[in-house]
């Protein structure tokens, strides 16, 4: 009979074997369709992988190293457990090559330490990708226009699991900051990158040491080698080679372009945009947007969008954004309570917000009420969209008319450009302006598992890739999007009830500083609004015409000239402050005045310069009251009467004032005291003693005299011993010039210089 210990041993062994068999069967057999949950409908390969983005500022120093390591440590704590290596969370290290930065000047010790840390076992749950984006700055380019990553920053890039270079970018010239190469430096570049094996060791060595050179060799058996120039000679002496290509001559450090590395089969990621990189890495759309990371101090501000977003609000908002840049702000929270707006102003603000990413500024739109129509474009242009539970995005109120078809056609190119800058799909932005637009949710069922919102036109732009994208649900934006719908279609990142929840979500130590209009700005704004009123503008122009005409009748700088100039300045300033007037309109007005002055004082007669000057002045006044040159749609035509009212009303008012004042002066006992009555002088016999009271000067024709004042072109001259008001034929004449009367009709005396 077997002993008790032997029986226990046999039973234990059988139990362990049974558990192992059951476990193996469970892992080996696929789940039946009935047992799959909603998340199992698509295999893991088709599900987006978790991903993160870390900006690596250049040049690399100890501070940058600590920022990157702190971010990596925070990410690895929350990284999900991956069964296979291709299911690991992806961390993209984006080297900041903007603003002319190349990595030159990176500290060797900091770069070496960061590279070594990246390869530590604690970061094995992460798949690191070095991403070199294209730069628009001239300081970061090669002779062929491409962006390059050089200096010891190359060491960090080669320590990652994978390289991704945008088209027209390059990597190399690692030893540019070293006056000479030593054995210790060579050992660092030989051991650290060699452990990853991203690039062949001779290629890495040639990036550091200019004495080596680099060649690509293809043998007869199609074996490919990368060797220095000295090794190339030794190989050529032993065997016949199929192909040889020199990549770096002796005396220069190797620099390899993205296209070369791809053609050589050394990298397979050459994405044009971050969106392309997301698809290639099987990441969800928008994963690689610049996100808050550990190890960095955040300076946040809050701007509340005004209720009415017009040109004036656009100017204030953009001024506030520019002011925040000077204070090193890196997080802008745009709160939207209840806002409506014009498309032009909303698109301008949205474009400014989208371009802030170039300055390492994160933007967040916090919609707490209803962002009507074009205002929704502002919210979607931000990096993140946060909505309150009762918030509405897009749609039009009953009191707010939608846009006409021709307006939408004009705005579509601007929306596409904005979407490219913001790295988003343009269809959803366009739907904010056109609620009738049919937007469909598409899913990449073959590769990344991404979700995109597109119209049929945008989907057709995918070309051959469209077969991968399967239509899912349709997004109805006709009455706006509530927070739950936006969350279901992955438009919003978080639903927050107040600023405190948003602050906690982004882990801000204190609330964002509010940027508001100061009391002085509000006071100036009210004054500008008052003078922008078309009726007030009409009286300003009427006053300008009246005062300037008085000044012209009595030459010299006096009170009428000052008041007329003040009226003109107030008219143009108020419209400039409101965003309707630009420098172009002001230059037109000044040029028109110059032409009129030339016609009066220099060129005799009244011709092209006079007519052209009047037209320029009138056109500048009209254009100053509108934000377009020619009306292109119904909305523009509706504004035309308001822009024509000031000048039309001022012109009619000036004509009416002439007749009204003449009649009023004659009938008013008080005003009549200030003018002369010729009939009374006739009765007193003043005709004999006052030659200017005579109504007909035809007897002076051909007489000669002398000017007693300067003729500009009017003035006084002494003829036959009497003083008369005369006018020259167009030329200005100085005092004490001999003149001759060439025309005398009624009380008009025209003279010319005897010399002419």
VMD Tcl script that draws the C-alpha trace (Angstrom):
set ca {
  {0.00 0.00 0.00}
  {1.55 3.34 -1.02}
  {2.52 5.75 1.74}
  {0.56 8.89 2.51}
  {3.31 11.30 1.33}
  {3.54 9.50 -2.01}
  {-0.25 9.73 -2.48}
  {-0.20 13.45 -1.68}
  {2.63 13.98 -4.14}
  {0.77 12.19 -6.94}
  {-2.46 14.10 -6.26}
  {-0.61 17.44 -6.21}
  {1.14 16.66 -9.47}
  {-2.16 15.69 -11.12}
  {-3.83 18.86 -9.88}
  {-1.04 21.09 -11.24}
  {-1.07 19.29 -14.60}
  {-4.85 19.66 -14.88}
  {-4.71 23.37 -14.17}
  {-1.96 23.81 -16.76}
  {-3.96 21.91 -19.39}
  {-7.10 23.96 -18.75}
  {-5.11 27.17 -18.84}
  {-3.48 26.15 -22.11}
  {-6.81 25.27 -23.66}
  {-8.30 28.58 -22.59}
  {-5.38 30.51 -24.08}
  {-5.21 28.43 -27.24}
  {-8.88 28.29 -28.15}
  {-10.50 31.43 -29.57}
  {-13.50 32.86 -27.78}
  {-16.78 32.01 -29.34}
  {-18.80 34.80 -30.87}
  {-21.40 34.49 -28.17}
  {-18.84 34.98 -25.42}
  {-17.20 38.08 -26.89}
  {-17.97 41.42 -25.38}
  {-18.26 44.71 -27.25}
  {-14.54 45.39 -26.96}
  {-13.71 41.94 -28.38}
  {-15.52 42.54 -31.65}
  {-12.26 43.82 -33.13}
  {-8.96 42.08 -32.47}
  {-6.26 43.70 -30.37}
  {-4.28 44.42 -33.51}
  {-7.03 46.76 -34.63}
  {-7.35 48.64 -31.37}
  {-5.42 51.90 -30.97}
  {-2.39 51.55 -28.74}
  {-1.83 53.85 -25.75}
  {0.51 56.66 -26.67}
  {2.16 59.76 -25.25}
  {4.16 62.70 -26.59}
  {7.13 64.33 -24.87}
  {8.79 67.41 -26.31}
  {12.59 67.34 -26.10}
  {13.77 70.93 -26.08}
  {17.04 71.70 -27.86}
  {19.86 71.96 -27.05}
  {19.79 69.22 -24.41}
  {21.06 70.13 -20.95}
  {20.47 68.88 -17.40}
  {17.11 70.63 -17.14}
  {15.84 69.06 -20.34}
  {17.13 65.67 -19.24}
  {15.25 65.93 -15.92}
  {12.04 67.02 -17.69}
  {12.11 64.04 -20.04}
  {12.95 61.53 -17.31}
  {10.21 62.87 -15.01}
  {7.67 62.55 -17.82}
  {8.83 59.01 -18.63}
  {8.61 58.01 -14.96}
  {5.05 59.34 -14.73}
  {4.03 57.50 -17.91}
  {5.57 54.15 -16.97}
  {3.62 54.13 -13.67}
  {0.30 54.12 -15.53}
  {1.41 52.08 -18.56}
  {-0.84 49.02 -19.08}
  {0.69 45.55 -18.88}
  {1.46 44.34 -22.41}
  {1.47 40.64 -23.31}
  {3.43 41.17 -26.53}
  {6.13 43.75 -27.35}
  {3.97 45.31 -30.08}
  {1.27 46.09 -27.50}
  {3.48 48.30 -25.35}
  {2.55 51.93 -24.74}
  {4.30 54.21 -27.20}
  {6.18 57.33 -26.11}
  {7.18 59.67 -28.92}
  {10.12 61.92 -28.12}
  {9.66 64.89 -30.45}
  {12.89 66.83 -30.86}
  {12.00 70.52 -30.97}
  {13.72 71.61 -34.18}
  {11.66 74.76 -34.56}
  {12.98 78.33 -34.31}
  {16.28 77.36 -35.93}
  {17.21 74.73 -33.33}
  {19.27 71.74 -34.50}
  {20.60 70.18 -31.33}
  {23.96 71.87 -31.70}
  {25.30 72.86 -28.30}
  {23.75 69.88 -26.47}
  {25.69 68.93 -23.36}
  {27.57 65.62 -23.72}
  {27.08 64.49 -20.12}
  {23.35 65.31 -20.10}
  {22.80 63.62 -23.48}
  {24.80 60.54 -22.46}
  {22.94 60.26 -19.16}
  {19.53 60.58 -20.83}
  {20.46 58.02 -23.50}
  {21.63 55.57 -20.84}
  {18.45 56.04 -18.80}
  {16.27 55.39 -21.85}
  {17.76 51.91 -22.13}
  {17.23 50.97 -18.48}
  {14.98 47.93 -17.80}
  {12.42 50.04 -15.90}
  {11.39 51.64 -19.19}
  {10.98 48.31 -21.00}
  {7.13 48.56 -20.74}
  {7.42 51.56 -23.10}
  {8.29 51.69 -26.78}
  {10.21 54.91 -27.37}
  {10.22 56.60 -30.78}
  {12.53 59.49 -31.70}
  {10.62 61.87 -33.99}
  {12.39 64.61 -35.98}
  {9.74 66.94 -37.47}
  {10.33 69.35 -40.32}
  {11.11 72.92 -39.35}
  {10.09 76.14 -41.09}
  {12.94 78.13 -39.57}
  {15.86 78.92 -41.83}
  {18.41 78.36 -39.08}
  {17.63 74.66 -38.86}
  {18.06 73.74 -42.49}
  {20.67 72.28 -44.73}
  {21.63 73.61 -48.14}
  {18.81 71.60 -49.69}
  {16.25 73.10 -47.31}
  {15.85 70.12 -44.99}
  {15.80 70.11 -41.20}
  {18.64 68.34 -39.40}
  {19.29 66.97 -35.93}
  {22.98 67.31 -35.06}
  {25.24 67.49 -32.03}
  {25.05 65.14 -29.07}
  {21.23 65.21 -29.30}
  {21.81 62.48 -31.91}
  {22.97 60.23 -29.08}
  {19.54 60.47 -27.41}
  {17.69 59.78 -30.67}
  {19.77 56.65 -31.33}
  {19.02 55.35 -27.82}
  {15.29 55.01 -28.56}
  {13.57 51.91 -29.89}
  {12.64 53.42 -33.23}
  {13.45 56.39 -35.46}
  {10.86 58.51 -37.29}
  {12.09 61.28 -39.58}
  {9.78 63.61 -41.48}
  {10.50 64.06 -45.20}
  {13.39 66.39 -45.98}
  {14.97 65.94 -42.54}
  {18.38 64.51 -41.66}
  {20.36 63.17 -38.71}
  {24.10 63.11 -38.13}
  {27.10 65.41 -37.58}
  {27.09 64.35 -33.93}
  {30.60 65.62 -33.22}
  {30.07 69.17 -34.44}
  {30.62 70.57 -30.92}
  {33.83 68.60 -30.31}
  {37.12 70.21 -31.44}
  {38.71 66.77 -31.64}
  {37.68 63.17 -31.21}
  {39.07 61.01 -28.38}
  {38.80 57.36 -27.43}
  {36.33 57.97 -24.59}
  {33.94 59.80 -26.87}
  {34.23 57.10 -29.52}
  {33.53 54.42 -26.90}
  {30.34 56.23 -25.82}
  {28.98 56.33 -29.37}
  {30.06 52.76 -29.99}
  {28.42 51.22 -26.91}
  {25.20 53.18 -26.32}
  {23.69 53.22 -29.83}
  {25.16 49.81 -30.49}
  {22.98 48.27 -27.81}
  {19.89 49.39 -29.73}
  {21.25 48.55 -33.18}
  {19.12 51.22 -34.84}
  {21.91 52.15 -37.24}
  {25.08 50.25 -38.20}
  {28.07 50.97 -35.96}
  {30.30 52.35 -38.81}
  {27.53 54.79 -39.73}
  {27.26 56.05 -36.15}
  {31.04 56.31 -35.88}
  {31.23 58.38 -39.08}
  {28.68 60.82 -37.62}
  {31.17 61.52 -34.84}
  {34.62 61.20 -36.43}
  {35.25 63.10 -39.69}
  {38.42 61.11 -40.44}
  {36.52 57.88 -41.12}
  {34.19 58.65 -44.00}
  {31.29 56.35 -44.89}
  {30.41 54.15 -47.85}
  {27.58 51.75 -48.65}
  {28.80 48.50 -50.21}
  {26.70 45.84 -51.95}
  {28.54 42.56 -52.54}
  {27.96 40.02 -55.29}
  {25.78 37.94 -52.98}
  {23.64 41.09 -52.35}
  {25.00 41.50 -48.84}
  {24.98 45.17 -47.80}
  {27.70 46.68 -45.63}
  {28.38 50.17 -44.27}
  {32.11 50.76 -43.88}
  {34.65 53.52 -43.47}
  {36.74 54.59 -46.42}
  {39.80 52.71 -45.14}
  {37.83 49.48 -44.82}
  {36.37 50.08 -48.27}
  {39.80 49.96 -49.86}
  {40.59 46.70 -48.08}
  {37.34 45.12 -49.26}
  {37.80 46.31 -52.85}
  {41.26 44.75 -52.87}
  {39.88 41.32 -51.93}
  {36.69 40.97 -53.96}
  {34.57 42.42 -56.74}
  {31.65 44.54 -55.49}
  {28.22 44.88 -57.07}
  {27.71 48.52 -56.05}
  {29.50 51.18 -54.00}
  {28.11 54.52 -52.88}
  {30.01 57.15 -50.91}
  {27.85 58.71 -48.18}
  {30.52 60.84 -46.49}
  {34.02 61.59 -47.70}
  {37.04 61.69 -45.43}
  {37.09 65.04 -43.69}
  {33.33 65.38 -43.20}
  {30.94 63.86 -40.70}
  {28.12 61.74 -42.05}
  {24.62 63.22 -42.29}
  {21.88 60.83 -43.49}
  {18.53 62.04 -44.78}
  {15.16 60.47 -44.06}
  {14.87 59.40 -47.68}
  {18.27 57.70 -47.63}
  {17.57 55.83 -44.40}
  {14.22 54.67 -45.76}
  {15.65 53.56 -49.10}
  {18.42 51.66 -47.31}
  {15.81 49.87 -45.18}
  {17.18 51.29 -41.92}
  {13.91 53.08 -40.95}
  {10.32 52.63 -42.04}
  {8.72 55.72 -40.50}
  {8.86 58.84 -42.69}
  {5.62 60.63 -41.70}
  {4.74 64.00 -43.17}
  {2.58 64.98 -40.17}
  {1.87 63.79 -36.66}
  {-1.39 62.36 -37.92}
  {0.56 60.13 -40.32}
  {2.81 59.08 -37.45}
  {-0.24 58.21 -35.33}
  {-1.60 55.96 -38.06}
  {1.74 54.24 -38.60}
  {2.11 53.53 -34.87}
  {-1.54 52.43 -34.44}
  {-2.33 55.32 -32.12}
  {-5.67 57.01 -31.65}
  {-6.20 60.26 -33.52}
  {-4.95 63.22 -31.52}
  {-2.80 61.08 -29.23}
  {0.36 62.94 -30.18}
  {-0.88 66.40 -29.38}
  {1.33 68.26 -26.98}
  {0.11 67.28 -23.54}
  {0.87 68.32 -20.00}
  {3.79 66.39 -18.63}
  {5.60 66.07 -15.34}
  {8.76 67.99 -14.57}
  {7.61 71.28 -16.10}
  {6.18 74.40 -14.50}
  {3.00 75.60 -16.14}
  {2.06 79.26 -16.46}
  {-1.67 79.32 -17.30}
  {-3.96 82.17 -18.28}
  {-7.69 82.29 -18.90}
  {-9.35 84.36 -21.62}
  {-13.12 84.62 -21.72}
  {-14.52 84.93 -25.22}
  {-16.84 87.96 -25.53}
  {-20.51 87.40 -26.26}
  {-20.23 88.94 -29.73}
  {-17.10 87.95 -31.64}
  {-16.60 90.71 -34.20}
  {-13.58 92.61 -35.50}
  {-13.22 94.52 -32.23}
  {-13.32 91.33 -30.14}
  {-10.86 89.75 -32.54}
  {-8.40 92.61 -32.03}
  {-8.69 92.44 -28.24}
  {-8.34 88.65 -28.16}
  {-5.28 88.59 -30.40}
  {-3.70 91.47 -28.46}
  {-4.24 89.50 -25.26}
  {-2.68 86.38 -26.78}
  {0.35 88.33 -27.95}
  {0.64 89.94 -24.52}
  {0.56 86.49 -22.88}
  {3.45 85.31 -25.08}
  {5.65 88.01 -23.56}
  {4.96 86.57 -20.10}
  {6.10 83.01 -20.96}
  {2.55 81.63 -20.82}
  {2.41 77.99 -21.93}
  {-1.25 77.12 -21.21}
  {-4.16 79.18 -22.54}
  {-7.68 78.32 -21.36}
  {-10.40 79.88 -23.53}
  {-13.74 79.93 -21.70}
  {-16.90 80.22 -23.77}
  {-20.05 81.09 -21.83}
  {-22.55 82.23 -24.47}
  {-21.06 83.50 -27.71}
  {-22.07 84.30 -31.26}
  {-19.80 85.71 -33.91}
  {-18.92 86.62 -37.45}
  {-17.03 83.99 -39.48}
  {-14.10 86.28 -40.27}
  {-13.41 87.19 -36.65}
  {-13.87 83.61 -35.41}
  {-11.55 82.18 -38.06}
  {-8.88 84.76 -37.25}
  {-8.99 83.87 -33.55}
  {-9.03 80.14 -34.31}
  {-5.98 80.47 -36.57}
  {-4.08 82.33 -33.85}
  {-4.90 79.63 -31.30}
  {-3.88 76.83 -33.66}
  {-0.55 78.49 -34.40}
  {0.32 78.78 -30.69}
  {1.57 75.18 -30.80}
  {4.59 76.52 -32.64}
  {5.57 78.34 -29.43}
  {5.04 75.32 -27.14}
  {1.73 76.72 -25.89}
  {-1.10 74.34 -25.03}
  {-4.62 75.60 -25.72}
  {-7.81 74.39 -24.03}
  {-11.36 75.43 -24.93}
  {-13.78 75.24 -21.99}
  {-17.34 75.52 -23.35}
  {-19.73 76.22 -20.47}
  {-22.72 77.49 -22.46}
  {-23.58 77.62 -26.15}
  {-20.90 78.29 -28.73}
  {-23.12 79.29 -31.64}
  {-22.12 78.64 -35.25}
  {-18.67 80.00 -36.13}
  {-17.70 80.20 -32.45}
  {-17.59 76.40 -32.49}
  {-14.64 76.63 -34.88}
  {-12.67 78.45 -32.17}
  {-13.35 75.63 -29.70}
  {-12.34 72.92 -32.19}
  {-9.13 74.73 -33.13}
  {-7.78 74.34 -29.59}
  {-5.64 71.35 -28.64}
  {-8.24 70.09 -26.15}
  {-11.97 70.60 -25.87}
  {-13.59 70.53 -22.42}
  {-17.38 70.87 -22.10}
  {-19.75 71.30 -19.20}
  {-22.70 68.86 -18.97}
  {-25.19 71.36 -20.46}
  {-22.88 72.90 -23.08}
  {-23.78 73.06 -26.77}
  {-21.26 73.30 -29.58}
  {-22.25 74.73 -32.98}
  {-25.71 75.13 -34.45}
  {-27.57 78.39 -35.01}
  {-30.15 80.12 -32.82}
  {-33.51 81.19 -34.19}
  {-32.29 84.79 -33.98}
  {-29.02 83.97 -35.76}
  {-29.21 83.40 -39.48}
  {-27.05 80.73 -41.08}
  {-24.59 81.35 -43.86}
  {-25.46 81.32 -47.54}
  {-23.96 78.86 -50.00}
  {-21.61 81.37 -51.62}
  {-20.31 82.36 -48.19}
  {-19.67 78.72 -47.31}
  {-17.80 78.18 -50.57}
  {-15.57 81.14 -49.80}
  {-14.87 79.96 -46.25}
  {-14.11 76.31 -47.09}
  {-10.43 76.90 -48.15}
  {-9.81 78.85 -44.93}
  {-11.34 76.04 -42.88}
  {-9.13 73.45 -44.60}
  {-6.05 75.54 -43.93}
  {-7.05 75.95 -40.28}
  {-7.62 72.21 -39.91}
  {-4.17 71.52 -41.34}
  {-2.58 73.89 -38.81}
  {-4.58 72.37 -35.95}
  {-3.96 68.83 -37.25}
  {-7.65 67.95 -37.27}
  {-10.29 66.89 -39.78}
  {-11.83 69.87 -41.53}
  {-15.31 68.38 -41.93}
  {-16.30 68.90 -38.28}
  {-15.08 72.50 -38.36}
  {-17.01 73.11 -41.55}
  {-20.11 71.62 -39.93}
  {-19.99 74.44 -37.36}
  {-20.68 76.84 -40.25}
  {-22.89 74.51 -42.28}
  {-25.14 72.48 -39.92}
  {-26.63 70.69 -42.92}
  {-23.31 69.08 -43.75}
  {-23.42 65.29 -43.44}
  {-20.47 64.13 -41.30}
  {-19.82 60.40 -40.88}
  {-17.68 58.57 -38.38}
  {-15.11 56.32 -40.09}
  {-12.95 53.68 -38.45}
  {-9.68 52.21 -39.67}
  {-10.48 48.50 -39.33}
  {-7.27 47.17 -40.86}
  {-4.38 49.03 -39.24}
  {-4.54 51.67 -36.52}
  {-8.16 51.43 -35.37}
  {-8.38 55.22 -35.51}
  {-11.67 57.11 -35.54}
  {-12.12 60.01 -37.96}
  {-15.06 62.31 -38.71}
  {-15.28 63.05 -42.43}
  {-17.66 63.97 -45.18}
  {-17.78 61.87 -48.32}
  {-15.61 64.45 -50.10}
  {-12.94 64.32 -47.41}
  {-13.08 60.53 -47.37}
  {-12.59 60.40 -51.15}
  {-9.38 62.39 -50.71}
  {-7.88 59.32 -49.01}
  {-7.66 57.59 -52.38}
  {-6.62 53.93 -52.20}
  {-6.56 54.06 -48.39}
  {-10.33 54.50 -48.29}
  {-10.84 50.72 -48.40}
  {-9.44 50.55 -44.86}
  {-11.93 53.08 -43.48}
  {-15.40 51.76 -42.78}
  {-18.32 54.15 -42.15}
  {-19.88 53.93 -38.70}
  {-22.40 56.43 -37.31}
  {-23.49 59.76 -38.75}
  {-22.93 62.90 -36.69}
  {-25.92 65.25 -36.65}
  {-24.86 68.84 -35.99}
  {-27.98 70.63 -37.23}
  {-29.01 71.73 -33.73}
  {-25.55 71.68 -32.20}
  {-23.60 69.04 -30.28}
  {-24.20 68.41 -26.61}
  {-21.44 67.18 -24.33}
  {-22.51 63.52 -24.40}
  {-22.58 63.38 -28.19}
  {-19.23 65.14 -28.41}
  {-17.81 62.64 -25.92}
  {-19.21 59.67 -27.83}
  {-17.60 60.89 -31.06}
  {-14.35 61.64 -29.19}
  {-14.48 65.38 -29.83}
  {-14.22 66.35 -26.18}
  {-11.57 65.10 -23.83}
  {-13.33 65.67 -20.51}
  {-16.65 66.88 -19.08}
  {-16.13 69.39 -16.25}
  {-18.73 71.33 -14.31}
  {-16.52 74.24 -13.24}
  {-13.02 75.64 -13.42}
  {-11.97 73.76 -10.29}
  {-12.54 70.40 -11.97}
  {-10.63 71.57 -15.04}
  {-7.82 72.75 -12.80}
  {-7.69 69.37 -11.08}
  {-7.78 67.52 -14.40}
  {-4.71 69.38 -15.65}
  {-3.05 69.28 -12.21}
  {-2.64 73.05 -11.98}
  {-1.44 74.31 -8.63}
  {-3.53 77.49 -8.91}
  {-6.38 78.77 -11.08}
  {-5.38 80.28 -14.44}
  {-4.89 84.02 -14.30}
  {-7.80 85.85 -15.94}
  {-7.03 88.33 -18.71}
  {-9.79 90.92 -18.96}
  {-10.32 94.38 -20.37}
  {-8.93 97.03 -18.05}
  {-11.10 99.98 -16.99}
  {-9.19 102.25 -19.37}
  {-9.69 99.79 -22.25}
  {-13.41 99.54 -21.51}
  {-13.69 103.34 -21.42}
  {-11.86 103.70 -24.74}
  {-13.98 100.90 -26.18}
  {-17.21 102.72 -25.28}
  {-15.95 105.94 -26.87}
  {-14.98 104.10 -30.07}
  {-18.38 102.40 -30.22}
  {-20.13 105.76 -29.88}
  {-18.25 107.32 -32.80}
  {-18.63 104.15 -34.91}
  {-22.39 104.64 -35.02}
  {-23.33 105.51 -38.65}
  {-25.44 108.48 -37.54}
  {-22.63 109.90 -35.41}
  {-20.24 109.24 -38.30}
  {-22.53 111.27 -40.57}
  {-22.34 114.27 -38.22}
  {-18.56 113.89 -37.93}
  {-18.17 114.08 -41.71}
  {-20.67 116.95 -41.95}
  {-18.67 118.85 -39.35}
  {-15.43 118.07 -41.16}
  {-16.77 119.41 -44.49}
  {-18.21 122.53 -42.84}
  {-15.14 123.44 -40.81}
  {-12.68 122.74 -43.61}
  {-14.69 124.88 -46.08}
  {-14.62 127.72 -43.56}
  {-10.88 127.33 -43.18}
  {-10.41 127.40 -46.96}
  {-12.41 130.65 -47.27}
  {-10.10 132.32 -44.75}
  {-6.62 130.80 -45.26}
  {-4.54 130.26 -42.17}
  {-4.45 127.69 -39.36}
  {-7.40 128.52 -37.16}
  {-10.13 126.97 -35.04}
  {-12.21 125.67 -38.02}
  {-9.20 123.81 -39.41}
  {-8.48 122.22 -36.03}
  {-12.11 121.13 -35.55}
  {-12.33 119.74 -39.07}
  {-9.16 117.69 -38.60}
  {-10.45 116.41 -35.25}
  {-13.70 115.21 -36.86}
  {-11.79 113.28 -39.54}
  {-9.43 111.71 -37.00}
  {-12.31 110.59 -34.76}
  {-14.12 109.02 -37.71}
  {-11.15 106.94 -38.91}
  {-9.89 106.11 -35.40}
  {-13.24 104.72 -34.25}
  {-13.47 102.42 -37.27}
  {-9.81 101.39 -36.93}
  {-10.40 100.46 -33.31}
  {-13.38 98.39 -34.39}
  {-11.28 96.50 -36.92}
  {-12.97 97.85 -40.05}
  {-10.31 100.36 -41.12}
  {-6.78 99.47 -42.14}
  {-3.82 101.54 -43.27}
  {-5.05 101.22 -46.86}
  {-8.15 103.39 -46.27}
  {-6.17 106.03 -44.39}
  {-3.61 106.25 -47.21}
  {-6.42 106.61 -49.74}
  {-7.87 109.53 -47.78}
  {-4.52 111.32 -47.44}
  {-3.71 110.76 -51.13}
  {-7.10 112.16 -52.09}
  {-6.43 115.32 -50.07}
  {-3.04 115.70 -51.76}
  {-4.64 115.46 -55.21}
  {-7.27 118.04 -54.31}
  {-4.57 120.37 -52.96}
  {-2.57 120.02 -56.17}
  {-5.66 120.88 -58.20}
  {-6.39 124.02 -56.15}
  {-2.95 125.48 -55.59}
  {-0.69 124.14 -58.35}
  {-2.56 122.94 -61.44}
  {-4.87 125.54 -63.07}
  {-8.43 124.58 -63.82}
  {-10.32 121.59 -62.50}
  {-9.48 118.22 -64.03}
  {-8.19 114.71 -63.35}
  {-6.49 115.45 -60.05}
  {-9.52 117.20 -58.62}
  {-12.00 114.52 -59.66}
  {-9.63 111.71 -58.69}
  {-8.97 113.27 -55.30}
  {-12.67 113.61 -54.54}
  {-13.30 109.99 -55.55}
  {-10.41 108.75 -53.39}
  {-11.67 110.65 -50.35}
  {-15.23 109.37 -50.85}
  {-14.06 105.77 -51.39}
  {-11.84 105.84 -48.30}
  {-14.72 107.07 -46.15}
  {-17.02 104.32 -47.43}
  {-14.42 101.54 -47.11}
  {-13.55 102.68 -43.59}
  {-17.02 101.67 -42.45}
  {-16.90 98.10 -43.80}
  {-14.58 95.09 -43.65}
  {-14.76 94.25 -47.38}
  {-13.97 96.04 -50.63}
  {-16.81 94.74 -52.80}
  {-19.92 92.99 -51.46}
  {-19.71 89.29 -52.29}
  {-22.71 87.84 -50.47}
  {-25.96 88.75 -48.81}
  {-24.31 89.55 -45.50}
  {-22.01 92.05 -47.21}
  {-24.87 93.67 -49.10}
  {-26.72 94.14 -45.82}
  {-23.81 96.21 -44.51}
  {-23.54 98.47 -47.56}
  {-26.31 100.93 -46.51}
  {-24.64 101.45 -43.13}
  {-21.26 102.20 -44.73}
  {-22.84 104.60 -47.28}
  {-24.99 106.41 -44.71}
  {-22.23 108.65 -43.23}
  {-20.98 110.14 -46.50}
  {-24.40 110.32 -48.18}
  {-25.98 111.91 -45.12}
  {-23.09 114.33 -44.71}
  {-23.30 115.41 -48.36}
  {-27.04 115.99 -48.27}
  {-26.73 117.68 -44.90}
  {-24.10 120.07 -46.22}
  {-26.26 121.08 -49.18}
  {-29.31 121.49 -46.97}
  {-27.34 123.48 -44.43}
  {-26.33 126.07 -47.07}
  {-29.94 126.87 -47.98}
  {-31.21 126.56 -44.43}
  {-28.60 128.89 -42.97}
  {-29.15 131.48 -45.68}
  {-32.91 131.57 -45.02}
  {-32.47 131.40 -41.25}
  {-30.00 134.30 -41.17}
  {-32.28 136.55 -43.17}
  {-35.27 135.87 -40.86}
  {-33.46 135.81 -37.54}
  {-33.16 139.23 -35.82}
  {-30.17 137.98 -33.86}
  {-28.18 136.31 -36.70}
  {-28.86 139.10 -39.17}
  {-26.74 141.44 -37.05}
  {-23.62 139.47 -38.01}
  {-23.98 139.89 -41.83}
  {-24.00 142.90 -44.13}
  {-27.14 143.85 -46.03}
  {-26.30 145.34 -49.43}
  {-29.72 146.97 -49.81}
  {-29.15 149.08 -46.71}
  {-25.81 150.27 -48.04}
  {-27.49 151.27 -51.31}
  {-29.89 153.49 -49.42}
  {-27.08 155.20 -47.51}
  {-25.16 155.94 -50.66}
  {-22.16 153.77 -49.83}
  {-21.90 152.71 -53.49}
  {-19.94 155.79 -54.34}
  {-17.41 155.34 -51.56}
  {-17.11 151.54 -51.56}
  {-16.13 150.11 -54.95}
  {-16.73 146.52 -53.77}
  {-20.43 147.25 -53.26}
  {-20.78 147.74 -57.01}
  {-22.40 144.76 -58.68}
  {-20.66 145.06 -62.09}
  {-16.94 145.54 -62.78}
  {-16.95 145.20 -66.58}
  {-15.38 148.65 -66.92}
  {-12.18 147.27 -65.31}
  {-11.48 144.86 -68.19}
  {-7.93 145.51 -69.52}
  {-6.97 147.75 -66.61}
  {-3.63 147.31 -64.86}
  {-2.82 147.24 -61.17}
  {-0.66 145.80 -58.42}
  {-1.29 143.03 -55.93}
  {-1.31 144.23 -52.34}
  {-1.62 140.72 -50.90}
  {-0.46 137.30 -52.03}
  {-2.94 135.64 -54.43}
  {-3.49 131.97 -53.35}
  {-5.14 132.18 -55.93}
  {-7.52 134.79 -54.42}
  {-6.49 138.01 -52.71}
  {-6.58 141.78 -53.16}
  {-5.20 144.09 -55.81}
  {-5.16 147.86 -56.30}
  {-6.60 148.88 -59.67}
  {-7.22 152.52 -60.73}
  {-6.49 153.66 -57.21}
  {-9.13 151.39 -55.59}
  {-8.77 148.01 -53.78}
  {-10.66 145.04 -55.20}
  {-11.04 141.31 -54.40}
  {-9.48 139.47 -57.31}
  {-8.54 135.94 -58.31}
  {-5.64 134.82 -60.45}
  {-5.92 132.59 -63.50}
  {-4.64 129.66 -61.43}
  {-1.08 130.61 -60.54}
  {-0.17 131.93 -57.13}
  {1.20 135.49 -57.25}
  {3.28 137.25 -54.65}
  {2.62 140.70 -53.19}
  {3.55 143.81 -55.30}
  {3.25 142.04 -58.66}
  {2.00 143.98 -61.67}
  {-1.23 142.43 -62.97}
  {-3.75 143.00 -65.73}
  {-7.51 142.36 -65.61}
  {-8.31 139.66 -68.18}
  {-11.90 138.92 -67.14}
  {-14.54 141.03 -65.38}
  {-17.99 139.51 -65.20}
  {-20.42 140.91 -62.62}
  {-18.43 141.06 -59.37}
  {-15.77 138.52 -60.46}
  {-12.39 140.01 -61.36}
  {-9.75 137.69 -62.86}
  {-6.18 138.96 -63.23}
  {-2.92 137.63 -64.52}
  {0.67 138.68 -64.18}
  {1.83 141.11 -66.85}
  {5.02 139.06 -67.22}
  {3.03 135.91 -68.08}
}
mol new
graphics top color blue
foreach p $ca { graphics top sphere $p radius 0.5 }
foreach p [lrange $ca 0 end-1] q [lrange $ca 1 end] { graphics top cylinder $p $q radius 0.2 }
display resetview
